[in-house]
Amino acid sequence: MKFSDILKSANTNLWHNKGRTILTVIAVMIGALTIAITVGINNGVNNYVSKQVANVGSKGLMEIVPAAATGQQADGPQKYEANRGSATDQQNITPAKLKKLKAMKSLKDMQPVQDMSIDYVQGPNHSKYTIQAQPPVGINVDLKRGRQAAKNGHSQEIVLANEYIKALGFKSAQQALGKTIKVAASSQATNQRSIVTAKIVGIRNQSIIQGSQSIISQALADRVSNINQAGLPAKMKQNYYGVTATVKNPTDANIAKVKKQLAKQGYDAQTFQDQVGQLRQVVNAITGVLIVFGAIALLAASFGVINTLYMSVRDRTREIGLMKALGLSRGKVFLIFSCESLLIGLIGSVLGILLAAGIGQILNQLAVTSFLKGLAGFTLVQFTLPSVVAIIVIIMLIAFLAGTLPARRAAKLDPMTALRYE
């Protein structure tokens, strides 16, 4: 008996009792559907996060701030030491600290992060809006229109978050490009407000990493910072909130080593990958729980496979006895029933994945017009060939294992006893 004959026989026998087989296939399909949708969502979210991290900056780019500013210093109360300076000095990077950081051979492209504050921005409709903005220190943003803000030179430019377009009085992103808006900032010492102009050179897409933050050119950041610091003592003007730098050889091991070196010096260093790590953990935890539910559904379906094949063995006892009497080996009898269980797994998993693909398309369309609106390039449910193949193979393996008990029973039947079975 050829393998093709065994497959043909298994397929024919499987549909002798259509109702029982269909119910078992549906049970497998539900488990496959749950797991496929869950894996698709996990793929979609993690793929979007990876693209956002890639857009933001290189792997080795990190933000370095004093641990005292983030609350990451050693546990428990710390004894005061006169030579450590004031609390403000400990929470900022002074010129001396900056010089020491720049001397680290493992870091390059170090730039101070200015502590600056914009009061509001004002467009052609004269409405005033508060805004969160930062200079382009080592980062790039995902653009809807235009270009990145200048990192060098004297141009006062801004890459505006998309939601500010209509709020400031522009009809579209294209119309806003090249136009100027007013940027207001005040002195921390005198509270005197100054107005400067900024040219809109780009419109950015919304991001789950940087939210609705706008990006301003280094020249504009310097101007705003000078306004904020006007009237302050010279010592306070020279302090920075933190610095950005890039690890020269950004392997995981080197990044971890640099973090340890910085921690010993009293700094907290984070890459953009670290900043989105918690988001990934939350997504993986949620999808992990859903996969467990899918696994429970598959476990229930495996009992259905066992029941279906046990009933099939009982119904075909005399047929099995006849086949064995005619010379069919135990191994081939086992193979026939194993193929039946594999077919149940294959049909159920394929139907589940096809249904998941259809539901995924509907979910993606709903997401784009509702809760994911504005997040360009975010496809909520994504299926990849490796994940689809893995789901099918795993479900077929589970079905095969479930079918081994009835298959072994069929293989061990004594032909004479089976032929006398009523």
C-alpha positions in Angstrom: 0.0 0.0 0.0 1.6 3.2 -1.2 1.7 6.4 0.9 -0.6 8.1 -1.6 -3.1 5.3 -1.1 -2.8 5.7 2.7 -3.6 9.4 2.4 -6.5 8.8 0.1 -7.9 6.1 2.4 -7.4 8.4 5.5 -9.2 11.3 3.7 -12.1 9.0 2.6 -12.5 7.5 6.1 -12.4 10.9 7.8 -15.6 11.9 6.1 -17.6 8.8 6.8 -19.2 10.6 9.7 -19.3 14.2 8.4 -21.0 15.8 11.4 -18.4 14.4 13.9 -15.5 15.4 11.7 -16.9 18.9 11.0 -17.4 19.6 14.7 -13.8 18.5 15.5 -12.4 20.6 12.7 -14.4 23.7 13.9 -12.9 23.2 17.4 -9.4 23.1 15.9 -10.2 26.1 13.7 -11.3 28.2 16.8 -8.0 27.5 18.5 -6.1 28.3 15.3 -8.1 31.5 14.8 -7.4 32.7 18.4 -3.6 32.1 18.1 -3.3 33.5 14.6 -5.1 36.8 15.5 -3.0 37.1 18.6 0.3 36.4 16.8 -0.8 38.8 14.1 -1.4 41.6 16.6 1.9 40.9 18.2 3.7 41.1 14.8 1.9 44.3 13.9 2.7 46.2 17.1 6.3 45.0 17.4 6.9 45.7 13.7 5.6 49.3 14.1 7.7 49.9 17.3 10.8 48.6 15.5 10.2 51.0 12.6 9.7 53.9 15.0 12.9 53.1 16.8 14.8 52.8 13.5 13.4 56.2 12.4 14.3 57.9 15.7 18.0 57.1 15.6 20.8 54.6 15.5 21.0 51.6 17.9 23.8 53.1 20.0 22.2 56.5 20.5 21.5 57.1 24.2 20.4 59.8 26.5 22.5 60.4 29.6 21.2 62.2 32.6 22.4 62.4 36.2 20.9 59.6 38.3 19.9 62.2 40.9 17.6 63.8 38.4 15.7 60.5 37.8 15.7 59.1 41.3 18.0 56.2 40.3 20.7 56.8 42.9 21.6 54.3 45.6 18.8 53.2 48.0 18.2 54.9 51.3 19.2 58.4 52.5 22.5 59.7 51.3 24.9 61.5 53.6 25.7 65.1 52.7 29.2 65.7 51.4 30.4 69.3 51.1 32.5 68.7 48.0 29.6 67.2 46.1 28.1 70.6 45.5 24.4 71.6 45.7 21.4 69.4 44.9 21.0 71.5 41.7 24.6 70.7 40.6 24.0 67.0 41.3 20.8 67.0 39.1 22.5 68.8 36.2 25.5 68.3 34.0 28.0 71.0 34.7 30.9 72.1 32.4 33.3 69.9 34.4 31.0 66.9 34.2 30.6 67.5 30.5 34.3 67.6 29.9 34.7 64.3 31.8 32.0 62.6 29.8 33.5 63.8 26.5 36.8 62.1 27.5 35.1 58.7 27.4 36.6 56.8 24.5 33.6 54.6 24.1 31.3 57.5 23.2 31.1 59.8 20.2 28.9 62.6 18.8 28.1 63.9 22.3 25.7 66.9 22.5 24.3 68.7 25.5 20.5 68.6 26.0 19.3 72.1 26.7 16.7 72.7 29.4 14.4 75.0 27.5 10.7 76.0 27.6 8.4 77.4 24.9 5.3 79.4 26.2 3.2 79.0 23.1 3.2 79.0 19.3 0.9 81.2 17.2 -0.1 80.8 13.6 -2.0 82.9 11.0 -5.3 82.5 12.8 -3.7 84.2 15.8 -4.7 81.4 18.2 -2.1 80.4 20.8 -1.2 76.9 21.7 1.3 75.3 24.1 3.7 73.0 22.5 6.3 70.3 23.4 9.5 70.6 21.4 13.1 69.5 21.4 16.2 70.1 19.3 17.2 67.4 16.8 20.0 66.0 18.9 20.9 62.7 17.1 17.3 61.9 16.2 15.2 61.8 13.0 11.4 61.8 12.9 8.9 60.1 10.6 7.9 62.9 8.2 4.5 63.3 6.5 5.8 66.3 4.5 9.0 68.3 4.1 12.4 67.7 5.7 14.2 67.4 9.1 15.0 70.5 11.1 18.6 71.8 10.7 21.1 70.5 13.2 23.6 73.2 12.3 23.6 76.7 10.9 21.5 79.8 11.9 18.1 78.9 10.5 15.2 79.0 13.0 13.1 76.0 11.8 10.5 73.7 13.2 9.1 70.3 12.2 5.5 70.6 13.4 3.4 67.8 14.8 0.5 67.1 12.4 -2.3 68.0 14.8 -1.0 71.6 15.0 -1.7 72.2 11.2 -5.4 73.0 11.4 -5.2 74.4 15.0 -2.8 77.1 13.8 -4.9 78.0 10.8 -3.4 76.1 7.9 -5.7 74.1 5.6 -3.2 71.3 4.9 0.3 70.1 5.6 1.4 71.2 2.1 0.1 74.7 2.7 1.9 75.0 6.0 5.3 74.1 4.5 7.5 77.2 4.1 5.3 79.4 6.3 6.4 81.0 9.5 4.8 80.9 13.0 5.5 82.9 16.1 7.3 81.2 19.0 7.0 82.8 22.5 9.5 82.1 25.3 10.1 83.8 28.7 13.0 84.5 31.0 13.1 82.3 34.1 14.6 85.2 36.1 12.6 88.2 34.9 9.5 86.6 33.4 10.0 88.9 30.4 8.5 87.3 27.2 10.1 87.5 23.8 8.7 86.5 20.4 10.7 84.9 17.7 9.7 83.5 14.3 10.2 79.9 13.0 9.9 78.5 9.5 7.9 75.3 9.1 10.2 72.9 7.2 8.4 69.7 7.9 5.3 68.0 9.2 5.8 64.9 11.3 3.6 61.8 11.7 2.3 61.0 15.1 4.5 58.5 17.0 3.8 56.2 19.9 7.4 56.8 21.0 7.6 60.6 20.9 3.9 61.3 20.9 3.0 64.7 19.5 6.4 66.4 20.1 7.6 68.9 17.6 11.3 69.2 16.6 13.1 72.6 16.4 16.4 73.4 14.7 19.5 73.8 16.9 19.6 77.5 16.1 16.0 78.0 17.4 16.7 75.8 20.4 19.7 78.0 21.3 17.6 81.2 20.8 14.8 79.9 23.1 17.3 78.7 25.7 19.0 82.1 25.7 15.7 83.8 26.3 14.9 81.3 29.2 18.3 82.0 30.8 18.3 85.8 30.4 19.0 87.3 33.8 20.2 84.1 35.4 23.7 83.8 37.1 26.4 82.7 34.7 26.9 79.5 36.7 23.3 78.4 36.1 23.5 79.2 32.4 26.3 76.6 31.9 24.3 73.7 33.3 22.6 71.1 31.1 19.8 68.6 31.8 21.6 65.8 30.1 23.6 64.8 27.0 23.0 62.5 24.0 25.8 60.4 22.7 26.4 57.4 20.5 28.3 54.2 21.5 31.1 53.8 19.0 30.7 50.0 18.6 27.0 49.6 19.4 26.8 45.9 20.1 24.5 44.8 23.0 27.5 43.9 25.0 29.2 47.2 24.5 26.1 49.2 25.2 25.6 47.3 28.5 29.3 47.9 29.4 29.0 51.7 28.7 25.8 51.8 30.9 27.7 50.2 33.7 30.6 52.7 33.4 28.1 55.6 33.4 26.2 54.2 36.4 29.5 54.1 38.4 29.9 57.8 37.6 26.4 58.6 38.8 24.5 58.7 35.5 21.4 57.0 34.1 21.8 56.1 30.4 18.9 54.9 28.2 18.8 54.0 24.5 15.5 54.5 22.6 15.3 50.7 22.6 15.2 50.8 26.4 12.5 53.5 26.4 10.2 51.3 24.3 11.1 48.1 26.2 8.2 48.4 28.6 5.8 48.9 25.8 7.1 45.7 24.2 6.8 43.9 27.5 3.1 45.0 27.9 2.2 43.9 24.3 4.0 40.6 24.7 2.3 40.0 28.1 -1.2 40.7 26.7 -0.7 38.6 23.6 0.9 35.9 25.7 -2.3 35.7 27.8 -4.4 35.5 24.6 -2.2 32.7 23.2 -2.8 30.8 26.4 -6.6 31.0 25.7 -5.9 29.8 22.2 -3.8 26.9 23.6 -6.7 26.0 25.9 -9.0 25.9 22.9 -6.6 23.6 21.1 -6.4 21.4 24.2 -10.1 21.0 24.1 -10.0 20.4 20.4 -7.4 17.7 20.9 -9.9 15.7 23.0 -12.3 16.1 20.1 -9.6 14.6 17.8 -9.2 11.7 20.3 -12.9 11.1 20.5 -13.4 11.3 16.7 -10.7 8.8 16.0 -11.7 6.4 18.9 -15.2 6.4 17.5 -13.8 5.8 14.0 -11.8 2.9 15.3 -14.8 1.4 16.9 -17.0 1.9 13.8 -14.4 0.3 11.5 -13.2 -2.5 13.8 -14.2 -5.2 11.3 -12.7 -3.2 8.4 -9.4 -2.9 10.3 -9.5 -6.7 11.0 -10.0 -7.4 7.3 -7.1 -5.1 6.2 -4.8 -6.8 8.7 -6.0 -10.2 7.7 -5.1 -9.3 4.1 -1.6 -8.5 5.1 -1.7 -4.7 6.1 1.0 -4.2 8.7 0.5 -2.6 12.1 2.7 0.4 11.1 0.4 1.1 8.1 -2.7 0.9 10.1 -1.2 3.3 12.6 -0.2 5.6 9.7 -3.7 5.6 8.3 -5.2 6.9 11.6 -2.3 9.2 12.2 -2.9 10.7 8.7 -6.6 11.3 9.7 -5.5 13.2 12.8 -3.0 15.2 10.7 -5.7 16.0 8.1 -8.0 17.3 10.9 -5.1 19.5 12.2 -4.3 20.8 8.7 -7.9 21.6 7.7 -8.7 23.2 11.0 -5.5 25.3 11.1 -5.8 26.5 7.5 -9.4 27.4 7.9 -8.6 29.2 11.2 -5.8 31.2 9.5 -7.9 32.1 6.5 -10.7 33.3 8.9 -8.0 35.2 10.9 -6.8 36.9 7.7 -10.3 38.1 6.9 -10.9 39.3 10.5 -7.5 41.0 10.5 -8.4 43.0 7.4 -11.6 44.2 9.0 -9.7 45.1 12.2 -7.0 47.0 10.3 -9.6 49.1 8.5 -11.5 49.8 11.7 -8.2 50.7 13.5 -7.0 53.1 10.8 -10.3 55.1 11.0 -10.6 55.1 14.8 -8.0 54.4 17.6 -5.0 54.2 15.3 -5.9 57.3 13.3 -2.9 59.5 12.7 -0.3 56.7 13.3 0.9 56.4 9.8 2.3 53.0 8.9 0.7 51.2 11.8 -0.9 47.9 10.6 -2.5 46.4 13.7 -2.7 42.8 12.4 0.2 41.5 10.3 0.8 37.9 9.2 4.2 36.6 8.1 4.9 33.4 6.3 7.1 32.0 9.1 4.4 32.6 11.7 1.7 31.1 9.6 3.7 28.0 8.8 4.7 27.7 12.5 1.0 27.8 13.5 0.0 25.1 11.0 2.9 22.8 11.9 2.3 23.2 15.7 -1.4 22.5 15.4 -0.8 19.5 13.1 1.7 18.2 15.7 -0.9 18.6 18.5 -3.5 16.8 16.4 -1.0 14.0 15.6 -0.1 13.5 19.3 -3.8 13.5 20.1 -4.4 10.8 17.5 -1.6 8.5 18.6 -3.8 6.8 21.3 -6.6 5.7 19.0 -4.1 5.0 16.2 -2.1 2.6 18.5 -5.4 0.9 19.5 -6.2 0.3 15.9 -2.7 -1.0 15.1 -2.9 -3.4 18.0 -6.2 -5.0 17.1 -6.1 -8.7 16.7 -7.5 -9.4 13.2 -9.5 -12.5 14.2 -11.1 -10.7 17.2 -11.8 -7.6 15.0 -13.5 -9.7 12.3 -15.9 -11.2 15.0 -16.7 -7.7 16.3 -20.4 -6.8 16.1 
